[in-house]
Each structure stands twice: as C-alpha cells, then as structure tokens.
Amino acid sequence: MVNVIHMSDIHLSYNADSDNYDSLSKLRHALNDINDKHPGADFMIITGDLTHDGSEESYRLLDKTIK
C-alpha cells in the first residue's frame, strides 16, 4: 500500500505585510506534525493555491520550506 499525504491551498506568503504572513509558521507546524505522525509516508502532494500572492519570493520560500 502507498501512503500519501495531501495538503491543499496553503497560500504561503513571503510578504510580511500580507494578511496571510503567518502561513509560514502554520506550514512549518503542519510539516512537523506530518513528520511526527506519518513517518512512513511515501510522498506528499500539495495542490491548490500554493502561494497567496504568486510572487517569485513566495515560491522560493515554499521550495526552501518543503525540502
């Protein structure tokens, strides 16, 4: 059996002025929780709106955070 983690619409934002800036701490908390509770997962899929503003900086932050 393949174990898959699915996250959706994380709306990560690089911009500290954004209403969604706390999304980074929420994402980190979720990833730590996933690693603690599902260490045997084979892979994770993230779908939906990955960033809040679509900026290159937000996508770089996402890439750095999930690696």
Secondary structure, 3 states (H helix, E strand, C coil): CCCEEEEECCCECCCCCCCCCCHHHHHHHHHHHHHHHCCCCCEEEEECCCECCCCHHHHHHHHHHHC
